[in-house]
Amino acid sequence: MAKIALITGATSGIGEACAHIFAQNGYNLVLVARRTERLAKISHHLEDKYAITIKQVIADVREKESLSEVLEALSSDWKNVDVLINNAGLSQGLDPIDKGNTDDWDTMIDTNVKGLLYVTKIVSNWMISNKAGHIINIGSIAGQEVYPNGNVYCATKHAVDALSKSMRIDLLQHNIKVTAINPGMVETEFSVVRFKGDAERAKNVYAGLEPLIADDIADAIWYVVSRPSHVNINDMLIMPTAQATATLINRN
């Protein structure tokens, strides 16, 4: 029987790249995302290319009640999730704390922290019933250090780091692995979202260097998941060669 991976934020960036690499390796997928048409397009492409089965779940991880409803409505077979990839996350704005937009703060906290918690509570209980599983939390270099104007975004990713450590402790007795994947600069839709559609400003973030791409992170996640059952990679910090810290970057 094929294994199952559940991926949030599955229609772009790291989430979409993970869907591709897990499909390529024979996993059936539960793909959770907000964009209906894009989710359908990706799902049909992967099913046709890799002869796997995909369950499409239209949901916003911030919406606790509706999220729980659609996930718990899955059949018992689809609840046999082997791997959970908590990928849904974003940054909004880049302002000092005194000028921050509180709506942006709410969006980041509700998505990056509360959304991750809502999904994990549901899926971890399925894994406990199965006495096995692997949870991958997508953190950031911003969860390891802070940088100017990163305040609330950095705080949410520090929270992801703390939650990953505490999940590992809480779920130890249930044979559930927990891994934190912490990327540096990855060129996805991340900066476009942060700057609210300003593509030129987003492009300038990566000017003069070769950033990571989503496939780099998906490849690392596959490596972590494909280790033997007695091996867990607790944390992985992945940076472009041109980046030493959150702010120290070699631009040509």
FENCOR-V709846 format. One line per field, one symbol per residue. burial: # if it has 16 or more other ideal C-beta (glycine too) atoms within 10 Angstrom, else .. Layout:
burial: ???
This chain:
burial: ...####################...########....##.##..#...#.######.####.#..#...#..#...#################.....#...##.##############.###.##.....############.#...############.##..##..#....#############.######......#..##..#.####.###.###.##.......#.##.###.##..#..#...
